[in-house]
């Protein structure tokens, strides 16, 4: 409806999805513009066990980004608001960029180091990197998203957002990327600095802050409008958390037994605090979803 004598327009620039869309446009980045030269030099300092563990981490997250790129399409079909649709187009694009980044890193850094060490070139798609809980987590996500094409109910939308935005992006991915950033950034003297990897992870985490915020806002609307109960969200995520815990790599050169880098306890606490904060913001009417600037801001 037109207001203040202004004609009605196609887009409402004041709504959250449009602000997310514009933020995505303004924060565009190209995975092929990240400088990986220092990474190729510094990765030579990793001992063999840590190098294998880093490859496992990169394979897990690269496959995860590929999977969520493939699985997001049903939500794009189900959404009928133009603002929501415009935002989802940016998310599809960004998930593709994340997949591209991990593929490039493997080709240009991991393969170069394997050749230097006289090792056979490995594939990030090799089944040896993935355990059953990891596969189950993403299979459940695929089913939850595909269900929207058969029955686009409020309950199924809530479950889809819980699988995709709250669990895989909000807990698994953001926690894992946070841990790798700490391990291979400048604050861990016992591990080499991999600035190209850290830069890529920071940009991915910034994108995913926006993605998680969109899912949170969608869920909050469903809860506040009485279309779903808050317990549905807690139950859905609660069933997935054990799979996340068994999927997260905790020995990526940042040893799970007191070695360098963040400990499993640190990462679990980070994930728990973030999730509890988000659930409170979703399920409490007086709480607000953070603005997009806060969602995409990265703490040191």
C-alpha positions as CSV (number, residue, x, y, z in Angstrom):
1,X,0.0,0.0,0.0
2,X,1.3,3.5,-0.9
3,X,2.1,5.8,2.0
4,X,3.0,9.5,2.3
5,X,1.6,10.1,-1.2
6,X,4.3,7.9,-2.6
7,X,3.4,5.3,-5.3
8,X,3.5,1.6,-4.3
9,X,6.8,0.0,-5.3
10,X,7.8,-3.6,-6.0
11,X,10.3,-3.8,-3.1
12,X,10.1,-2.8,0.5
13,X,13.6,-1.6,1.5
14,X,12.8,-1.5,5.2
15,X,12.1,-5.3,5.8
16,X,14.8,-7.6,7.2
17,X,15.2,-9.9,4.1
18,X,15.9,-6.9,1.9
19,X,18.5,-5.5,4.3
20,X,20.1,-9.0,4.3
21,X,20.0,-9.0,0.5
22,X,21.7,-5.6,0.3
23,X,24.3,-6.6,2.9
24,X,25.2,-9.6,0.7
25,X,25.5,-7.5,-2.4
26,X,27.7,-4.9,-0.6
27,X,30.0,-7.6,1.0
28,X,30.6,-9.5,-2.2
29,X,34.0,-11.3,-2.4
30,X,35.7,-13.6,-4.9
31,X,37.3,-16.8,-3.6
32,X,39.9,-16.6,-6.4
33,X,41.1,-13.2,-5.2
34,X,42.4,-14.5,-1.9
35,X,46.2,-14.7,-1.8
36,X,47.3,-18.3,-1.0
37,X,51.1,-17.9,-1.6
38,X,52.0,-17.6,2.1
39,X,49.8,-20.7,2.9
40,X,51.8,-22.7,0.4
41,X,55.0,-21.7,2.1
42,X,53.8,-22.0,5.7
43,X,52.0,-25.4,5.4
44,X,55.4,-27.0,5.0
45,X,55.8,-26.6,8.7
46,X,53.0,-29.0,9.6
47,X,54.0,-32.4,10.7
48,X,52.4,-35.3,8.9
49,X,49.7,-36.1,11.4
50,X,48.6,-32.4,11.6
51,X,48.7,-32.2,7.8
52,X,46.3,-35.2,7.5
53,X,44.0,-33.8,10.1
54,X,43.9,-30.4,8.4
55,X,43.0,-32.2,5.1
56,X,40.2,-34.0,7.0
57,X,38.8,-30.7,8.3
58,X,38.9,-29.1,4.8
59,X,37.3,-32.1,3.2
60,X,34.5,-32.1,5.8
61,X,33.7,-28.4,5.4
62,X,34.1,-28.5,1.6
63,X,31.7,-31.4,1.3
64,X,29.3,-29.6,3.7
65,X,29.3,-26.5,1.6
66,X,28.6,-28.5,-1.5
67,X,25.8,-30.3,0.2
68,X,24.0,-27.2,1.5
69,X,24.4,-25.6,-1.9
70,X,22.5,-28.6,-3.4
71,X,19.9,-28.8,-0.7
72,X,18.8,-25.1,-0.4
73,X,16.8,-25.1,-3.7
74,X,13.5,-26.4,-2.2
75,X,13.3,-23.5,0.2
76,X,13.8,-21.1,-2.7
77,X,10.8,-22.8,-4.3
78,X,8.7,-22.7,-1.2
79,X,9.2,-19.0,-0.3
80,X,6.6,-16.7,-1.9
81,X,7.7,-13.3,-0.6
82,X,9.9,-11.3,-3.1
83,X,12.2,-10.1,-0.3
84,X,12.7,-13.6,1.0
85,X,13.3,-14.9,-2.5
86,X,15.9,-12.2,-3.3
87,X,17.8,-13.0,-0.1
88,X,17.8,-16.7,-0.9
89,X,19.3,-16.1,-4.3
90,X,22.3,-14.5,-2.5
91,X,22.6,-17.4,-0.2
92,X,22.6,-19.9,-3.0
93,X,25.3,-17.9,-4.7
94,X,27.3,-17.6,-1.5
95,X,27.1,-21.3,-0.7
96,X,28.5,-21.9,-4.2
97,X,31.4,-19.5,-3.5
98,X,32.2,-21.4,-0.3
99,X,32.3,-24.6,-2.2
100,X,34.6,-22.9,-4.8
101,X,36.9,-21.7,-2.1
102,X,37.5,-25.1,-0.5
103,X,38.0,-26.7,-4.0
104,X,40.6,-24.0,-4.9
105,X,42.4,-24.4,-1.6
106,X,42.7,-28.1,-2.1
107,X,43.9,-27.8,-5.7
108,X,46.4,-25.0,-5.0
109,X,47.7,-25.6,-1.5
110,X,47.0,-29.2,-0.4
111,X,48.0,-30.7,-3.8
112,X,51.1,-28.5,-3.9
113,X,52.2,-29.7,-0.5
114,X,51.4,-33.4,-1.2
115,X,53.6,-33.1,-4.3
116,X,56.4,-31.6,-2.2
117,X,56.2,-34.4,0.3
118,X,56.2,-37.0,-2.4
119,X,52.6,-38.1,-1.6
120,X,49.9,-39.2,-4.0
121,X,47.4,-36.5,-4.7
122,X,44.4,-36.9,-2.5
123,X,40.7,-36.2,-3.2
124,X,38.5,-34.1,-0.9
125,X,35.6,-36.4,-2.0
126,X,37.3,-39.6,-0.7
127,X,34.9,-41.4,1.6
128,X,37.7,-41.9,4.2
129,X,37.1,-38.4,5.4
130,X,33.5,-38.8,6.4
131,X,32.0,-40.8,9.3
132,X,28.4,-42.1,9.6
133,X,27.1,-39.3,11.9
134,X,28.3,-36.7,9.4
135,X,26.6,-38.5,6.5
136,X,23.4,-38.9,8.6
137,X,23.4,-35.3,9.6
138,X,23.4,-34.1,5.9
139,X,21.0,-36.8,4.8
140,X,18.5,-35.6,7.4
141,X,19.0,-32.0,6.2
142,X,18.4,-33.1,2.6
143,X,15.2,-34.9,3.6
144,X,13.9,-31.9,5.7
145,X,14.5,-29.5,2.8
146,X,13.0,-31.8,0.1
147,X,9.9,-32.3,2.3
148,X,8.9,-28.7,1.5
149,X,8.2,-29.6,-2.1
150,X,5.7,-32.2,-0.9
151,X,4.1,-30.5,2.1
152,X,5.0,-26.8,2.6
153,X,3.5,-26.6,6.2
154,X,4.6,-24.3,9.0
155,X,5.9,-27.3,10.9
156,X,8.0,-28.5,7.9
157,X,9.4,-25.0,7.3
158,X,10.4,-24.8,10.9
159,X,12.1,-28.2,10.8
160,X,13.9,-27.2,7.5
161,X,15.2,-24.0,9.1
162,X,16.3,-25.9,12.2
163,X,18.2,-28.5,10.2
164,X,19.8,-26.0,7.8
165,X,20.2,-22.6,9.4
166,X,20.3,-23.4,13.1
167,X,22.2,-26.7,13.2
168,X,24.4,-27.2,10.1
169,X,25.2,-23.5,9.6
170,X,24.7,-22.2,13.1
171,X,26.4,-24.9,15.1
172,X,28.5,-27.3,12.9
173,X,29.9,-24.9,10.4
174,X,30.3,-21.7,12.5
175,X,31.9,-23.6,15.4
176,X,34.2,-25.5,13.1
177,X,35.3,-22.5,11.2
178,X,35.8,-20.6,14.4
179,X,38.1,-23.4,15.7
180,X,40.2,-23.5,12.5
181,X,40.5,-19.7,12.5
182,X,41.9,-19.8,16.0
183,X,44.2,-22.7,15.2
184,X,45.7,-21.2,12.0
185,X,45.6,-17.5,12.8
186,X,48.3,-15.4,14.4
187,X,47.4,-16.3,18.0
188,X,48.6,-19.9,17.9
189,X,52.4,-20.0,18.1
190,X,52.7,-23.8,17.8
191,X,50.9,-24.0,14.4
192,X,51.9,-22.2,11.2
193,X,49.9,-19.2,10.1
194,X,47.7,-19.8,7.1
195,X,46.4,-16.3,6.3
196,X,44.7,-17.3,3.1
197,X,42.7,-20.0,4.8
198,X,41.9,-17.7,7.7
199,X,40.8,-15.0,5.3
200,X,38.5,-17.3,3.4
201,X,37.0,-18.7,6.7
202,X,36.3,-15.2,8.0
203,X,34.5,-14.3,4.8
204,X,32.5,-17.5,4.9
205,X,31.6,-17.0,8.6
206,X,30.5,-13.5,7.8
207,X,28.2,-14.8,5.0
208,X,26.8,-17.5,7.3
209,X,26.1,-15.0,10.1
210,X,23.6,-13.5,7.6
211,X,22.2,-16.9,6.7
212,X,21.7,-17.9,10.3
213,X,20.0,-14.6,11.0
214,X,17.6,-15.1,8.1
215,X,16.7,-18.6,9.5
216,X,16.3,-17.2,13.0
217,X,13.9,-14.4,11.8
218,X,11.8,-16.9,9.8
219,X,11.6,-19.2,12.9
220,X,10.8,-16.3,15.2
221,X,7.8,-15.3,13.0
222,X,6.5,-18.8,13.0
223,X,6.7,-19.0,16.9
224,X,5.4,-15.5,17.6
225,X,2.5,-15.9,15.2
226,X,1.6,-19.2,16.9
227,X,2.1,-21.4,13.9
228,X,4.6,-23.7,15.7
229,X,5.5,-24.3,19.3
230,X,9.0,-23.3,20.5
231,X,9.4,-26.9,21.8
232,X,9.4,-28.1,18.2
233,X,12.6,-26.1,17.6
234,X,14.3,-27.4,20.7
235,X,13.3,-31.0,20.0
236,X,14.4,-30.8,16.4
237,X,17.8,-29.3,17.1
238,X,18.2,-31.5,20.2
239,X,18.0,-34.6,18.0
240,X,20.7,-33.3,15.7
241,X,23.2,-32.0,18.2
242,X,24.7,-35.5,19.0
243,X,25.4,-36.0,15.3
244,X,27.1,-32.6,15.2
245,X,29.3,-33.5,18.2
246,X,30.4,-36.7,16.5
247,X,31.0,-34.9,13.2
248,X,33.1,-32.0,14.3
249,X,36.8,-32.5,13.8
250,X,38.6,-31.8,17.1
251,X,42.1,-32.9,16.2
252,X,43.0,-30.8,13.2
253,X,46.5,-30.0,14.4
254,X,44.7,-28.4,17.3
255,X,45.0,-31.5,19.4
256,X,42.1,-32.9,21.4
257,X,44.6,-33.9,24.1
258,X,46.0,-30.7,25.3
259,X,47.9,-29.7,22.1
260,X,47.9,-26.4,20.4
261,X,44.8,-24.6,19.3
262,X,41.3,-24.6,20.8
263,X,40.3,-27.6,22.9
264,X,37.0,-29.6,22.3
265,X,35.8,-28.1,25.5
266,X,36.4,-24.6,24.3
267,X,34.6,-25.3,21.0
268,X,31.7,-27.0,22.7
269,X,31.2,-24.0,25.1
270,X,31.4,-21.6,22.1
271,X,28.7,-23.6,20.3
272,X,26.5,-24.0,23.3
273,X,26.6,-20.3,24.2
274,X,25.9,-19.2,20.7
275,X,23.0,-21.6,20.3
276,X,21.4,-20.7,23.6
277,X,21.6,-17.0,22.8
278,X,19.9,-17.6,19.4
279,X,17.2,-19.8,20.8
280,X,16.4,-17.1,23.4
281,X,16.2,-14.4,20.7
282,X,13.9,-16.7,18.6
283,X,11.5,-17.8,21.3
284,X,11.2,-14.7,23.5
285,X,8.9,-12.1,22.1
286,X,10.7,-9.2,23.8
287,X,14.1,-10.3,22.4
288,X,15.2,-9.0,19.0
289,X,17.2,-10.8,16.3
290,X,20.5,-8.9,15.9
291,X,20.9,-6.4,13.1
292,X,22.7,-7.7,10.1
293,X,25.8,-5.7,10.9
294,X,26.0,-7.5,14.3
295,X,25.3,-10.9,12.8
296,X,28.1,-10.6,10.3
297,X,30.6,-9.0,12.6
298,X,33.4,-11.4,13.6
299,X,35.0,-11.4,17.1
300,X,38.7,-12.0,17.3
